[in-house]
Amino acid sequence: MESGAGLVTEQPGIGVGTWSWGNRFLWGYEPELHDPTLRATFLRAVALGLRFFDTADSYGTGRLAGRSETLLGAFAAALPEQRRQELTLATKLAPFPWRLGQGGFDRPFAASRERLQGRLDRVQLHWSTARYAPWQEAPLLDGLARLVSDGAVASLGLSNFGPRRLRWAHERLQWQGVRLASLQVQLSLLAPAPIQPGGVAEVCRELGIQLIAYSPFALGLLTEGPASERALPAGPRGSLFRRLRPRIQPLLEEIGRIADRHQATGAQVALNWCRSHGAMPIPGLRTVAQAEDAAAALSWRLSAAESSRLDGLSSGLGASMPANPFSSD
């Protein structure tokens, strides 16, 4: 790292999150309206060099359960084989209460792989059950490790694990000869806890685990621009915007200044802040323009001074995104 700023010299790439693909509750998804645009977005992202795509078996609301995996699988399957081999398709399996024992994920894993048309490169435990059912977690993790050992999937990751539980999982997997490839957590300028002293970023660096940042735009708050006059989003996002938008103006103003300096956008600043701290952001992309904007962030980086200034504003706001209730300590 560069001295005095915590800036990572070799910065990670940028991936793609697909939570919104199939989600009506927060993102207003409609198949006939959005599927052609999502396909075009996927193709543009791949053409621009984005290679990591993240989904989950719980993405897609109501009767659209699994829709994100289905769309991603279909889009990837239509690629030429050589181009497909360049991608990493990762999914997360939810530890629902009825998924028990070492075989608890066997059927969900098979269903996810089928929706992804057989091309599943990384399986991830979607969240830790340590806060409410710690006895459930170890057998499920062992079952995922077995899938890797048996060659059913190439790599294994975790999501929403805190520092203490991450060390526990890493050690347990080591006993079984399985490498823990990645950890994804909520990380943005409005959710900076993972990079603060004692956070999971330190553990990931120590243990050689890839850190992945989901929600790097804080559900769109960080792409608003200062003093935005845009209408509030519908539904729960609108309530969040109403509460936080007035309180984060100093941060949005600094993001705007940095963006202007680099002839970039606020979204690119938010992505490069994550990258400057060693995390690969996986922004949710729903349009071709968003894919192009995200890929453009790969062409430049924050200076140490810019990253440090954003760090200070982020920690001093007194406003932050709600923590994921399933995250462990």
N, C-alpha and C positions, 0 to 999 in steps of 0.2 A: 504494500500500500504506500501511497505517497505520504510523505511526512506531514503531520499536523492536520490532515483533513479526513482521513479514513477513506480516501478515494481509491477504488480498486484499479490497478494498472491494466490488467487484462480483464476487460469487461465482458459479461455474458451477452448472448444474443437476445432475441425477442421471440416469444412464442405467441400462440393464439389460444384464447379461451373461448369455449362454445356454450357457456351457461345460458345465454340468451336464445340459443337455437332450440326452439320448442317451448320457451317459457312465456306463457300468456300473462301470468300474474304480475310480473315486474316489467316485461319488455313488449307485451302486446303482440306476441307472435301469432301469425295466421299463415298456414301452409301455402295456400294459393298465392298470397300476396308476397311472402318473404322468401320462399324457397329458391326461386330463380336468382334473386339478389344474393342470397347466401352462397349459392354455387359459384357465382361470379366472384364473390369476395374470396372464397377459398382458392380459386384458381389464380387470382391476382396475388394473393399472399404467397402462394407457392412460387409463382413466377418471380417474385421480388426477393426470394431467399428465406422466407420464414419456414421453418422446418419442424417445429414442435407444436402439436395440436393436442389440447387437453379437453377431455369430456368427462362424463360420469353417468352411471346407470340411473341416477335419480334426476338427471336433467330432462326437463319436459314435464309440463304440468297436466294433471288429470289423465284423460285418455291419450295424451301425447307423451306419456312416460316412455323414456328411452329414445325420444325423437332426435335428440342431439347426436347420440351414437349412430342412429340410423342414417342421418344426413351425412355425417362425417365419413362413415363407412362407404356410402354410395359415391360421394365426391372423390374419395381417395381411390376407390376401385376403378374409376373411369380414367385415371392417369395412366400414362405409359409405365410399364413395370419399372424401368430404370429410375424414373422420377419418383415413383412411389417408394422405392427402396431408400431414397434419401430422407424420407420423413420419419418422425417418431410420433406414433399415435398412442396416447396415454389415456387410460380411463381410471375412474375412481369407483370403488365398490362401497356402498353404504352399509355400515354395521347395524342394520335394523334389528330390533329385539328378537325377531324370529330366526335370525341367521346365527346359528350356534355351532360351536365345536370346530375342529379342524376342517371339516367338510362343509362348513356353513356357507362358504363362498363358491363352492364348486359349480352349482347350477347357475348362480348369478354371473360368474365368470364366463361360463359357456354361452349364456344368453348375450352378454356384452360382446363376446368375440363374434357371435353370429351376426349381431346388428352391425358390427364393424367389418363384416364380410371377411372374417378370418385374419385381418391384419391388425393385431394388437401387440404393441411393443413393450408397454409398461403398464403394470397394474399397481394401483395405489389404494391404501386404506383411506377412506374419505375423511374420517375423523376419529379421534380417540374416544373410547368409552370410559376412560379413567375416572371421570367425575361422577358417573352415575352407575356404571356396571363394569368395574375393573376386571372382574373375573371373566368377562366375555372376550376381552381383547387379546390375550395371549394365544388362545387356540386359533382365533381367526388369523392373527399374524403368522402363526406357524403354518396354517393352511396356505397362505399366500407364498410363504417361503418354499413350501413343497412344490407349488406350481412353477416356481423359478427353477428349483433343483431338478424337476422332472422335464424341463425344457418346454413347458406349455407356454411360457412367456419369457421374454429376454431379461426384464429388469423389474425391480420393485421399488415403489416410493410410498411416502406417507403424506398426509395432509392434516393440518390443524393439530400438530403436536407441539407442546412447549419444550423448553430446554431439558427439564428433568426426565420427562417421559421419552423424549427423543433419545437421550443417552441409554435409557433402559431398552428401547426397541433396537437400537444399533447393537448393543451388546448381545441381546437375544438372537438377533439374526447372525451375528458373527459366530456364535456357537454352532449354528447350522451351516456355516460356510456360504452364507448368502450376503452379498453386498447390498447395502442400502443406498440406492442411487440418488434419491431426491427427497426433499421436503418442500411442500408448498403451504404458504401461510398468507393471510391477508397482510399486505404490505403496501403502503403508499405514504405520501406526505401527510395524510390524515389518519394513518395507522402505522406509526413508526416504531412500535414496541419491539418488533423482531430485531432491529438493528441497534437498539440501545444497549448499554452495558448489561451483561447477563442474559441477553436475548438469544434467540435460536441462531442468529447469524454467526455468533461466536462459535457455537457448537458445530455448526455446519462447516465452518472453515477448519476447525480443529480436526474433525473426523472425515473431511473430504466428501461431504454430502452437497449435492447441487441444491441451491436455494432458489425456489420459484415463488414469484410474487403474484398472487391473484388480486383482483380489484385494484390495479395500480392507478386507476382514474377515480377511485372512491365513488363508484356508480355514476360517474360523469361530473361530479362536483369540481374536479380539478381541471376540467376542460371548458369550464364556463366562461372564463375571462372575468376581470374585475367589474364590479357594478353591472352585472349582467341584467338585461331587461327581458331575457327570454322567459316565456311562460314556464311555470313550474311543471315538472313531469306529473303524469297521472299516478294515482295510487300511492303506495308506501314511499316511493322515491320522492314524491312531492313533499311529504311530511318531513323527510330528512333534509331536503334542500331548504325548506322553509326555516328549519331550526339552525342549520349550519351555515348557509350561504352568507348571512350578514356578518358572521363572526370570523370568516376566513378571508376577508378582503385584503389584509396586508400580504398574506401568502399569495393570493391570486395576482396582486399587483406585481410582486417580485417575479412570479412565473412569467407574467407578461413582459417584463423588462428583459429577462433572460431570453425569452423566445424572440423578441425583436433583435437582440444582439446577434443571435445565431441565424436570423431569417428562418425561424422555425415556428412551431405552434406550441401552445401550452401542453397539448397531449404529448408531444415529443419531449418536453422538459420533464414531465411527470415520469415518463418511461426511462429517461436517462438518469434521473435521480435514483430509481431502483437499481439500474445497472451500475451506477457509481458505487453502490454499496454491495456489489457482488451478487445481486439477485437477477434472475431472468424474469422479466415481467411477461405475463400472458394476458394482454388486454382482450376484452371481448370485442370482436370485430363483426360488424353486421353489414357493412357497405364497402364497395371498392375504394371509395375515398378514404375510409378509415384504415383499410389495409395499406394503402399508399402512404398515408401519414405515419403509421407505425413503422413501416420499413424505412422511411426517411430518417427516423431517429438513429438508425445504425450508422449514418454517415458522419455523425459528430458526437461529441461528448461534453459534459459539463467540466468546467475548470474546478480545481480544488476550492477556490474561493466561492464560486457559485454554489457548489454542493454544500459547503459549510454554511453559507448564508441561508439556504433553504432548510438545512438541519435546524438552525436556530429558530427560524420562524415556525417551523413545524412543531417543535417542542414547546414553544412559548404561546401557542394560540389559546390553550384552554378549551379546544374543541377537537373532537375526534370522531371517527366512525365507530359505530357500535361494535364491540368485540364479538367474535363468533362464540356463541354459548357452548359449543362443543369443543373448543380448544382446551387442551390440557395444560397443566403447569409444566 
